[in-house]
Amino acid sequence: MDFLQGNNLRLDFGEEYNDVTFITFLPLIDTVPIKIRTHEMLRLSEQTDAYLEIYVIWNPVSKKIAIYDVEHDDLYDISPFDEFLKNSGRYLQNLLDGDLEVLMERNETEGR
């Protein structure tokens, strides 16, 4: 999680993805504890483009980055932090396209 201690906490995706162009993260010291259902997690994202109700969180149980859709109360464990940083635009676009379940099935079969 060294990334969250750095100065550049914004990832820009350019025109590669239609619906999401950037994500900004909170500095590590400003991350927000959040209770989702019965689990304590840590909100890492400050803003996900125009989607105010989509959070990137740390799930300490799975030790993975997860995406939480507040509006639909959907929680998706995604990947380890480093992999999420490399593919975050694709993961978020898949969520918005309703294709995240397919990605999750692939991650489970590949042992991610």
CNS distance restraints for C-alpha pairs under 8 A (distance, minus, plus):
assign (resid   1 and name CA) (resid   5 and name CA) 7.41 0.50 0.50
assign (resid   1 and name CA) (resid  81 and name CA) 7.19 0.50 0.50
assign (resid   2 and name CA) (resid   6 and name CA) 6.77 0.50 0.50
assign (resid   3 and name CA) (resid   9 and name CA) 7.33 0.50 0.50
assign (resid   4 and name CA) (resid   9 and name CA) 6.66 0.50 0.50
assign (resid   4 and name CA) (resid  25 and name CA) 7.15 0.50 0.50
assign (resid   4 and name CA) (resid  26 and name CA) 6.95 0.50 0.50
assign (resid   4 and name CA) (resid  27 and name CA) 5.15 0.50 0.50
assign (resid   4 and name CA) (resid  28 and name CA) 4.95 0.50 0.50
assign (resid   5 and name CA) (resid  27 and name CA) 6.04 0.50 0.50
assign (resid   5 and name CA) (resid  28 and name CA) 5.78 0.50 0.50
assign (resid   6 and name CA) (resid  27 and name CA) 7.73 0.50 0.50
assign (resid   9 and name CA) (resid  24 and name CA) 5.57 0.50 0.50
assign (resid   9 and name CA) (resid  25 and name CA) 5.16 0.50 0.50
assign (resid   9 and name CA) (resid  26 and name CA) 7.02 0.50 0.50
assign (resid   9 and name CA) (resid  27 and name CA) 7.29 0.50 0.50
assign (resid  10 and name CA) (resid  22 and name CA) 6.95 0.50 0.50
assign (resid  10 and name CA) (resid  23 and name CA) 5.70 0.50 0.50
assign (resid  10 and name CA) (resid  24 and name CA) 4.21 0.50 0.50
assign (resid  10 and name CA) (resid  25 and name CA) 6.29 0.50 0.50
assign (resid  11 and name CA) (resid  22 and name CA) 5.45 0.50 0.50
assign (resid  11 and name CA) (resid  23 and name CA) 5.35 0.50 0.50
assign (resid  11 and name CA) (resid  24 and name CA) 6.35 0.50 0.50
assign (resid  12 and name CA) (resid  21 and name CA) 5.85 0.50 0.50
assign (resid  12 and name CA) (resid  22 and name CA) 4.34 0.50 0.50
assign (resid  12 and name CA) (resid  23 and name CA) 6.72 0.50 0.50
assign (resid  13 and name CA) (resid  17 and name CA) 6.86 0.50 0.50
assign (resid  13 and name CA) (resid  20 and name CA) 7.46 0.50 0.50
assign (resid  13 and name CA) (resid  21 and name CA) 4.90 0.50 0.50
assign (resid  13 and name CA) (resid  22 and name CA) 5.64 0.50 0.50
assign (resid  13 and name CA) (resid  89 and name CA) 6.04 0.50 0.50
assign (resid  14 and name CA) (resid  21 and name CA) 5.69 0.50 0.50
assign (resid  14 and name CA) (resid  22 and name CA) 7.76 0.50 0.50
assign (resid  15 and name CA) (resid  21 and name CA) 7.00 0.50 0.50
assign (resid  17 and name CA) (resid  21 and name CA) 6.69 0.50 0.50
assign (resid  17 and name CA) (resid  89 and name CA) 6.86 0.50 0.50
assign (resid  17 and name CA) (resid  90 and name CA) 7.28 0.50 0.50
assign (resid  17 and name CA) (resid  93 and name CA) 6.44 0.50 0.50
assign (resid  18 and name CA) (resid  93 and name CA) 7.49 0.50 0.50
assign (resid  19 and name CA) (resid  93 and name CA) 6.48 0.50 0.50
assign (resid  19 and name CA) (resid  96 and name CA) 7.37 0.50 0.50
assign (resid  20 and name CA) (resid  48 and name CA) 7.45 0.50 0.50
assign (resid  20 and name CA) (resid  49 and name CA) 5.84 0.50 0.50
assign (resid  20 and name CA) (resid  50 and name CA) 7.84 0.50 0.50
assign (resid  20 and name CA) (resid  89 and name CA) 6.99 0.50 0.50
assign (resid  20 and name CA) (resid  92 and name CA) 7.07 0.50 0.50
assign (resid  20 and name CA) (resid  93 and name CA) 6.37 0.50 0.50
assign (resid  21 and name CA) (resid  49 and name CA) 6.23 0.50 0.50
assign (resid  21 and name CA) (resid  89 and name CA) 7.55 0.50 0.50
assign (resid  22 and name CA) (resid  48 and name CA) 6.35 0.50 0.50
assign (resid  22 and name CA) (resid  49 and name CA) 5.35 0.50 0.50
assign (resid  22 and name CA) (resid  89 and name CA) 7.67 0.50 0.50
assign (resid  23 and name CA) (resid  45 and name CA) 7.22 0.50 0.50
assign (resid  23 and name CA) (resid  46 and name CA) 7.67 0.50 0.50
assign (resid  23 and name CA) (resid  47 and name CA) 5.71 0.50 0.50
assign (resid  23 and name CA) (resid  48 and name CA) 4.48 0.50 0.50
assign (resid  23 and name CA) (resid  49 and name CA) 5.84 0.50 0.50
assign (resid  24 and name CA) (resid  45 and name CA) 5.93 0.50 0.50
assign (resid  24 and name CA) (resid  46 and name CA) 5.43 0.50 0.50
assign (resid  24 and name CA) (resid  47 and name CA) 5.24 0.50 0.50
assign (resid  24 and name CA) (resid  48 and name CA) 6.54 0.50 0.50
assign (resid  25 and name CA) (resid  44 and name CA) 5.69 0.50 0.50
assign (resid  25 and name CA) (resid  45 and name CA) 4.15 0.50 0.50
assign (resid  25 and name CA) (resid  46 and name CA) 4.93 0.50 0.50
assign (resid  25 and name CA) (resid  47 and name CA) 6.96 0.50 0.50
assign (resid  26 and name CA) (resid  30 and name CA) 5.86 0.50 0.50
assign (resid  26 and name CA) (resid  31 and name CA) 5.72 0.50 0.50
assign (resid  26 and name CA) (resid  44 and name CA) 5.62 0.50 0.50
assign (resid  26 and name CA) (resid  45 and name CA) 5.59 0.50 0.50
assign (resid  26 and name CA) (resid  46 and name CA) 5.26 0.50 0.50
assign (resid  27 and name CA) (resid  31 and name CA) 6.50 0.50 0.50
assign (resid  28 and name CA) (resid  44 and name CA) 7.71 0.50 0.50
assign (resid  31 and name CA) (resid  42 and name CA) 6.47 0.50 0.50
assign (resid  31 and name CA) (resid  43 and name CA) 5.72 0.50 0.50
assign (resid  31 and name CA) (resid  44 and name CA) 5.44 0.50 0.50
assign (resid  31 and name CA) (resid  45 and name CA) 7.94 0.50 0.50
assign (resid  32 and name CA) (resid  42 and name CA) 5.54 0.50 0.50
assign (resid  32 and name CA) (resid  43 and name CA) 4.95 0.50 0.50
assign (resid  32 and name CA) (resid  44 and name CA) 7.01 0.50 0.50
assign (resid  33 and name CA) (resid  40 and name CA) 6.89 0.50 0.50
assign (resid  33 and name CA) (resid  41 and name CA) 5.82 0.50 0.50
assign (resid  33 and name CA) (resid  42 and name CA) 4.52 0.50 0.50
assign (resid  33 and name CA) (resid  43 and name CA) 6.12 0.50 0.50
assign (resid  34 and name CA) (resid  40 and name CA) 5.88 0.50 0.50
assign (resid  34 and name CA) (resid  41 and name CA) 5.25 0.50 0.50
assign (resid  34 and name CA) (resid  42 and name CA) 5.65 0.50 0.50
assign (resid  34 and name CA) (resid  43 and name CA) 6.36 0.50 0.50
assign (resid  35 and name CA) (resid  39 and name CA) 5.52 0.50 0.50
assign (resid  35 and name CA) (resid  40 and name CA) 4.59 0.50 0.50
assign (resid  35 and name CA) (resid  41 and name CA) 6.03 0.50 0.50
assign (resid  36 and name CA) (resid  40 and name CA) 6.51 0.50 0.50
assign (resid  36 and name CA) (resid  41 and name CA) 7.12 0.50 0.50
assign (resid  40 and name CA) (resid  59 and name CA) 7.94 0.50 0.50
assign (resid  41 and name CA) (resid  57 and name CA) 6.71 0.50 0.50
assign (resid  41 and name CA) (resid  58 and name CA) 5.88 0.50 0.50
assign (resid  41 and name CA) (resid  59 and name CA) 5.34 0.50 0.50
assign (resid  41 and name CA) (resid  60 and name CA) 6.53 0.50 0.50
assign (resid  42 and name CA) (resid  57 and name CA) 5.37 0.50 0.50
assign (resid  42 and name CA) (resid  58 and name CA) 5.09 0.50 0.50
assign (resid  42 and name CA) (resid  59 and name CA) 6.94 0.50 0.50
assign (resid  43 and name CA) (resid  55 and name CA) 6.64 0.50 0.50
assign (resid  43 and name CA) (resid  56 and name CA) 6.16 0.50 0.50
assign (resid  43 and name CA) (resid  57 and name CA) 4.32 0.50 0.50
assign (resid  43 and name CA) (resid  58 and name CA) 6.46 0.50 0.50
assign (resid  44 and name CA) (resid  55 and name CA) 7.44 0.50 0.50
assign (resid  44 and name CA) (resid  56 and name CA) 5.61 0.50 0.50
assign (resid  44 and name CA) (resid  57 and name CA) 5.13 0.50 0.50
assign (resid  44 and name CA) (resid  58 and name CA) 6.83 0.50 0.50
assign (resid  45 and name CA) (resid  55 and name CA) 5.80 0.50 0.50
assign (resid  45 and name CA) (resid  56 and name CA) 5.10 0.50 0.50
assign (resid  45 and name CA) (resid  57 and name CA) 6.94 0.50 0.50
assign (resid  46 and name CA) (resid  55 and name CA) 7.83 0.50 0.50
assign (resid  47 and name CA) (resid  51 and name CA) 7.39 0.50 0.50
assign (resid  47 and name CA) (resid  52 and name CA) 6.57 0.50 0.50
assign (resid  47 and name CA) (resid  55 and name CA) 7.68 0.50 0.50
assign (resid  48 and name CA) (resid  52 and name CA) 6.61 0.50 0.50
assign (resid  48 and name CA) (resid  54 and name CA) 6.55 0.50 0.50
assign (resid  48 and name CA) (resid  55 and name CA) 7.19 0.50 0.50
assign (resid  53 and name CA) (resid  69 and name CA) 6.00 0.50 0.50
assign (resid  53 and name CA) (resid  70 and name CA) 5.11 0.50 0.50
assign (resid  53 and name CA) (resid  71 and name CA) 6.21 0.50 0.50
assign (resid  54 and name CA) (resid  67 and name CA) 6.91 0.50 0.50
assign (resid  54 and name CA) (resid  68 and name CA) 5.72 0.50 0.50
assign (resid  54 and name CA) (resid  69 and name CA) 4.72 0.50 0.50
assign (resid  54 and name CA) (resid  70 and name CA) 6.16 0.50 0.50
assign (resid  55 and name CA) (resid  67 and name CA) 5.75 0.50 0.50
assign (resid  55 and name CA) (resid  68 and name CA) 5.15 0.50 0.50
assign (resid  55 and name CA) (resid  69 and name CA) 6.62 0.50 0.50
assign (resid  55 and name CA) (resid  70 and name CA) 7.61 0.50 0.50
assign (resid  56 and name CA) (resid  65 and name CA) 6.90 0.50 0.50
assign (resid  56 and name CA) (resid  66 and name CA) 5.92 0.50 0.50
assign (resid  56 and name CA) (resid  67 and name CA) 4.77 0.50 0.50
assign (resid  56 and name CA) (resid  68 and name CA) 6.43 0.50 0.50
assign (resid  57 and name CA) (resid  65 and name CA) 5.75 0.50 0.50
assign (resid  57 and name CA) (resid  66 and name CA) 5.24 0.50 0.50
assign (resid  57 and name CA) (resid  67 and name CA) 6.11 0.50 0.50
assign (resid  57 and name CA) (resid  68 and name CA) 7.08 0.50 0.50
assign (resid  58 and name CA) (resid  63 and name CA) 7.13 0.50 0.50
assign (resid  58 and name CA) (resid  64 and name CA) 6.10 0.50 0.50
assign (resid  58 and name CA) (resid  65 and name CA) 4.77 0.50 0.50
assign (resid  58 and name CA) (resid  66 and name CA) 6.06 0.50 0.50
assign (resid  59 and name CA) (resid  63 and name CA) 5.55 0.50 0.50
assign (resid  59 and name CA) (resid  64 and name CA) 5.53 0.50 0.50
assign (resid  59 and name CA) (resid  65 and name CA) 6.05 0.50 0.50
assign (resid  59 and name CA) (resid  66 and name CA) 6.29 0.50 0.50
assign (resid  59 and name CA) (resid  77 and name CA) 7.50 0.50 0.50
assign (resid  60 and name CA) (resid  64 and name CA) 7.01 0.50 0.50
assign (resid  62 and name CA) (resid  77 and name CA) 7.50 0.50 0.50
assign (resid  63 and name CA) (resid  80 and name CA) 6.99 0.50 0.50
assign (resid  64 and name CA) (resid  77 and name CA) 6.26 0.50 0.50
assign (resid  64 and name CA) (resid  78 and name CA) 6.43 0.50 0.50
assign (resid  64 and name CA) (resid  79 and name CA) 5.15 0.50 0.50
assign (resid  64 and name CA) (resid  80 and name CA) 4.64 0.50 0.50
assign (resid  64 and name CA) (resid  81 and name CA) 6.44 0.50 0.50
assign (resid  65 and name CA) (resid  77 and name CA) 6.09 0.50 0.50
assign (resid  65 and name CA) (resid  78 and name CA) 5.58 0.50 0.50
assign (resid  65 and name CA) (resid  79 and name CA) 5.54 0.50 0.50
assign (resid  65 and name CA) (resid  80 and name CA) 5.86 0.50 0.50
assign (resid  65 and name CA) (resid  81 and name CA) 5.72 0.50 0.50
assign (resid  65 and name CA) (resid  84 and name CA) 6.95 0.50 0.50
assign (resid  66 and name CA) (resid  75 and name CA) 6.74 0.50 0.50
assign (resid  66 and name CA) (resid  76 and name CA) 5.23 0.50 0.50
assign (resid  66 and name CA) (resid  77 and name CA) 4.13 0.50 0.50
assign (resid  66 and name CA) (resid  78 and name CA) 5.11 0.50 0.50
assign (resid  66 and name CA) (resid  79 and name CA) 7.33 0.50 0.50
assign (resid  67 and name CA) (resid  75 and name CA) 5.83 0.50 0.50
assign (resid  67 and name CA) (resid  76 and name CA) 5.24 0.50 0.50
assign (resid  67 and name CA) (resid  77 and name CA) 6.61 0.50 0.50
assign (resid  67 and name CA) (resid  78 and name CA) 7.08 0.50 0.50
assign (resid  68 and name CA) (resid  73 and name CA) 7.01 0.50 0.50
assign (resid  68 and name CA) (resid  74 and name CA) 5.75 0.50 0.50
assign (resid  68 and name CA) (resid  75 and name CA) 4.52 0.50 0.50
assign (resid  68 and name CA) (resid  76 and name CA) 6.47 0.50 0.50
assign (resid  69 and name CA) (resid  73 and name CA) 5.54 0.50 0.50
assign (resid  69 and name CA) (resid  74 and name CA) 5.11 0.50 0.50
assign (resid  69 and name CA) (resid  75 and name CA) 6.43 0.50 0.50
assign (resid  70 and name CA) (resid  74 and name CA) 6.89 0.50 0.50
assign (resid  76 and name CA) (resid 104 and name CA) 7.70 0.50 0.50
assign (resid  77 and name CA) (resid 104 and name CA) 7.71 0.50 0.50
assign (resid  78 and name CA) (resid  84 and name CA) 7.33 0.50 0.50
assign (resid  78 and name CA) (resid  91 and name CA) 7.90 0.50 0.50
assign (resid  78 and name CA) (resid 104 and name CA) 6.81 0.50 0.50
assign (resid  78 and name CA) (resid 107 and name CA) 7.70 0.50 0.50
assign (resid  79 and name CA) (resid  83 and name CA) 6.18 0.50 0.50
assign (resid  79 and name CA) (resid  84 and name CA) 5.85 0.50 0.50
assign (resid  79 and name CA) (resid 107 and name CA) 7.80 0.50 0.50
assign (resid  79 and name CA) (resid 112 and name CA) 6.18 0.50 0.50
assign (resid  80 and name CA) (resid  84 and name CA) 6.27 0.50 0.50
assign (resid  80 and name CA) (resid 112 and name CA) 7.69 0.50 0.50
assign (resid  81 and name CA) (resid  85 and name CA) 6.32 0.50 0.50
assign (resid  82 and name CA) (resid  86 and name CA) 6.57 0.50 0.50
assign (resid  83 and name CA) (resid  87 and name CA) 6.28 0.50 0.50
assign (resid  84 and name CA) (resid  88 and name CA) 5.04 0.50 0.50
assign (resid  84 and name CA) (resid  91 and name CA) 7.85 0.50 0.50
assign (resid  87 and name CA) (resid  91 and name CA) 6.31 0.50 0.50
assign (resid  88 and name CA) (resid  92 and name CA) 6.11 0.50 0.50
assign (resid  89 and name CA) (resid  93 and name CA) 6.03 0.50 0.50
assign (resid  90 and name CA) (resid  94 and name CA) 6.00 0.50 0.50
assign (resid  91 and name CA) (resid  95 and name CA) 6.30 0.50 0.50
assign (resid  91 and name CA) (resid 100 and name CA) 7.02 0.50 0.50
assign (resid  92 and name CA) (resid  96 and name CA) 6.33 0.50 0.50
assign (resid  93 and name CA) (resid  97 and name CA) 6.09 0.50 0.50
assign (resid  94 and name CA) (resid  98 and name CA) 6.05 0.50 0.50
assign (resid  94 and name CA) (resid  99 and name CA) 4.78 0.50 0.50
assign (resid  94 and name CA) (resid 100 and name CA) 4.98 0.50 0.50
assign (resid  94 and name CA) (resid 103 and name CA) 7.78 0.50 0.50
assign (resid  95 and name CA) (resid  99 and name CA) 5.84 0.50 0.50
assign (resid  95 and name CA) (resid 100 and name CA) 4.79 0.50 0.50
assign (resid  99 and name CA) (resid 103 and name CA) 6.79 0.50 0.50
assign (resid 100 and name CA) (resid 104 and name CA) 6.07 0.50 0.50
assign (resid 101 and name CA) (resid 105 and name CA) 6.26 0.50 0.50
assign (resid 102 and name CA) (resid 106 and name CA) 6.42 0.50 0.50
assign (resid 103 and name CA) (resid 107 and name CA) 6.24 0.50 0.50
assign (resid 104 and name CA) (resid 108 and name CA) 6.23 0.50 0.50
assign (resid 105 and name CA) (resid 109 and name CA) 6.34 0.50 0.50
assign (resid 106 and name CA) (resid 110 and name CA) 6.16 0.50 0.50
assign (resid 107 and name CA) (resid 111 and name CA) 6.07 0.50 0.50
assign (resid 107 and name CA) (resid 112 and name CA) 5.02 0.50 0.50
assign (resid 108 and name CA) (resid 112 and name CA) 5.94 0.50 0.50
